[in-house]
Amino acid sequence: MNGIRQWHDHLRAEEAAKNLEKHGFSVLQVPTRKEACEEVLKRIPPSKTVGVGGSLTIRELGIVEKLREQGNILFDHWQEGLTQEESLKVRRAQQSCDLFLTSSNAVTLKGELVNVDGFCNRIAAMAFGPPEVIFCVGRNKLVSDLPAAIARIKEIVAPMNAKRFGLNPPCVKTGRCVDCDSPERVCRGTLILERKPMATDMLVVLIGEDLGF
C-alpha cells in the first residue's frame, strides 16, 4: 500500500512542480524531511540573516536549531522568553532580513501558493521584503485548486492553529471556520501568489512526507 501512496504522491508533486516552475518559482522535490533540511541548509550560508515564519513545518524539519548552530542571525518570534513587544519587533525585522524561511498553508496543483495569516507578518514577508524566500511544503498541503486551498485552510489549518496557540475563536469549538468576528480570529489576511513576485527569488521545496497542519 505504501507503494501506491508514493505513486500517487509523486504524480501530484510532479504536476505541482511543473506548474510552479511555469509560474517562475524554483522547485526542489525531496522524499524526506531529513533531505529537505540538508538541501535548505546548503542554500543558507552563516552570513545570511534569516527570518523564520510561524511554521510548524520548519520546526519539524529541525532547521532552526541547525541555523543557530552555524551562527546565523535569526529573527524567530517563537523564540522562548520574548515579551509581546519583543515578538512584534522580531516580526517586523523579518521584513528586512536576507532570507525568509516558511511553509505554505496550501499549494495548488495549478502552481499557486495560498496563505492566510493573523498578524500578517508572514504573508507580508512572502509578498515583498526579503530578497529570497524558501517555502518547505509537506505532501499533505498539495490541493487541486484555489477553492480546495481555501477550504483546507478554513477547515483544517485555522482551527488547529487557533487551538495550538491557546485561543478560543468559534472554530475551536466547531472544528471549522464560521467566518467569525472574534477578536481572537486567526484568519485576517489572505495572500495568493499566482506567479513569483518580480523582485524576489523563491524556492519551493516539496517534501514527500506529511508536515505541519
C-alpha positions in Angstrom: 0.0 0.0 0.0 2.9 2.3 0.7 4.0 1.9 -3.0 0.6 3.0 -4.2 0.6 6.0 -1.8 4.1 7.0 -3.1 3.0 6.7 -6.7 0.0 8.9 -6.1 2.0 11.5 -4.1 4.7 11.5 -6.9 2.1 12.3 -9.6 0.7 15.2 -7.6 4.1 16.6 -6.7 5.2 16.4 -10.3 2.1 18.3 -11.5 2.5 21.0 -8.9 6.2 21.3 -9.6 5.7 21.7 -13.3 3.2 24.4 -12.9 5.1 26.2 -10.1 8.1 26.3 -12.4 5.9 27.6 -15.2 4.9 30.4 -12.9 8.5 31.4 -12.2 9.2 29.6 -8.9 12.2 27.4 -8.4 11.2 23.9 -7.2 13.1 21.1 -5.5 11.5 17.7 -4.8 12.8 15.6 -1.9 11.4 12.4 -0.4 12.1 13.0 3.3 12.3 15.8 5.9 16.0 14.9 6.5 16.9 15.6 2.9 14.8 18.7 2.9 16.7 20.1 5.9 20.0 19.2 4.3 19.1 20.9 1.0 17.9 24.0 2.6 21.0 24.4 4.8 23.2 24.1 1.7 21.5 27.3 0.5 21.9 29.4 3.7 25.4 30.4 4.5 26.2 31.6 8.0 26.5 35.2 6.8 22.8 35.5 6.0 20.2 36.9 8.3 17.1 34.6 8.4 13.5 35.4 9.2 11.6 32.4 10.4 7.8 32.3 9.8 5.4 31.0 12.3 5.6 27.5 10.8 5.3 24.1 12.5 6.7 22.5 9.3 10.0 24.4 9.7 10.3 23.3 13.3 9.6 19.7 12.4 12.5 19.8 9.9 14.9 20.9 12.6 16.3 23.7 10.5 16.1 26.4 13.2 18.4 24.7 15.6 21.0 24.0 12.9 20.9 27.6 11.7 21.6 28.7 15.2 24.5 26.2 15.5 26.1 27.6 12.3 25.9 31.1 13.5 23.1 32.7 11.5 21.3 35.7 13.0 17.7 34.6 13.3 14.5 36.6 13.6 12.3 34.0 15.2 9.2 35.3 17.0 8.6 31.8 18.5 11.9 32.1 20.5 11.2 31.4 24.2 11.1 34.3 26.6 10.1 37.1 24.3 7.7 39.7 25.5 4.8 40.6 23.3 6.6 43.8 22.4 9.8 41.9 21.6 7.8 39.4 19.5 6.3 42.2 17.4 9.7 43.7 16.9 11.1 40.4 15.6 8.1 40.1 13.2 8.9 43.5 11.8 12.5 42.6 11.4 11.5 39.6 9.3 10.5 42.0 6.6 14.1 43.2 6.0 16.2 40.0 6.6 18.3 38.4 3.8 16.2 35.3 3.6 12.7 34.3 4.8 12.1 30.7 5.7 8.5 29.5 5.9 6.0 26.9 4.7 2.7 27.4 2.8 -0.8 26.7 4.1 -1.6 25.2 0.7 -0.1 24.7 -2.7 -2.3 24.0 -5.7 -1.5 21.6 -8.4 -2.0 24.5 -10.7 1.1 26.2 -9.2 -0.3 28.7 -6.7 0.8 29.3 -3.1 -2.1 30.2 -0.8 -1.6 31.5 2.8 -3.9 33.0 5.5 -2.4 34.9 8.4 -3.4 36.6 11.7 -0.6 39.1 12.3 0.1 39.1 8.6 3.9 39.4 9.1 4.3 36.0 7.4 2.4 36.9 4.2 4.0 40.4 4.2 7.4 38.8 4.1 6.4 36.4 1.4 5.0 39.2 -0.8 7.9 41.7 -0.5 10.9 42.5 1.7 13.4 39.7 1.9 15.2 39.2 -1.4 14.9 35.4 -1.0 12.1 33.2 0.3 12.2 29.4 0.8 9.0 27.5 1.2 9.1 24.0 2.7 5.9 22.1 1.9 4.7 18.7 3.0 2.7 16.4 0.7 -0.4 17.0 2.8 -0.6 20.6 1.7 -1.0 19.9 -2.0 -4.5 20.5 -3.2 -6.3 20.6 -6.6 -7.2 24.3 -6.9 -7.9 27.6 -5.1 -11.3 26.6 -3.7 -9.7 23.5 -2.2 -6.8 25.5 -0.8 -9.2 28.0 0.9 -11.3 25.1 2.2 -8.2 23.3 3.6 -7.1 26.5 5.4 -10.5 27.2 6.8 -11.4 23.7 7.8 -8.1 22.3 9.0 -5.3 24.8 9.3 -7.1 27.7 11.1 -8.9 25.7 13.8 -5.8 23.6 14.6 -3.6 26.7 14.8 -6.1 28.5 17.0 -6.1 25.5 19.3 -2.3 25.3 19.3 -2.0 29.0 20.2 -4.5 28.6 23.1 -7.0 30.9 21.5 -10.8 30.5 21.7 -12.5 31.7 18.5 -15.6 29.7 17.4 -13.6 27.4 15.1 -12.0 25.8 18.2 -15.5 24.6 19.2 -16.8 23.7 15.8 -13.5 22.4 14.2 -14.1 24.5 11.1 -14.3 28.2 10.1 -17.6 30.0 10.7 -16.3 33.4 9.4 -16.4 34.9 12.9 -15.7 38.4 14.1 -13.9 37.1 17.3 -11.0 39.3 18.5 -9.1 36.0 18.6 -9.8 35.2 14.9 -6.6 33.9 13.2 -7.8 34.3 9.6 -7.2 38.0 8.9 -5.3 38.3 5.7 -5.0 36.1 2.6 -2.2 36.0 0.1 -2.4 34.1 -3.2 0.9 34.0 -5.1 -0.2 33.2 -8.7 3.2 33.9 -10.0 6.6 34.6 -8.4 6.9 38.2 -7.4 9.2 40.2 -9.7 12.0 41.2 -7.3 12.1 38.1 -5.1 13.9 34.7 -5.6 11.6 31.9 -4.4 12.3 28.2 -3.9 9.5 25.8 -3.1 10.8 22.5 -1.5 8.2 19.8 -2.0 8.6 17.1 0.6 7.3 13.5 0.3 6.1 13.4 4.0 3.2 14.9 5.9 4.4 18.0 7.8 2.6 20.7 9.7 -1.1 21.3 9.7 
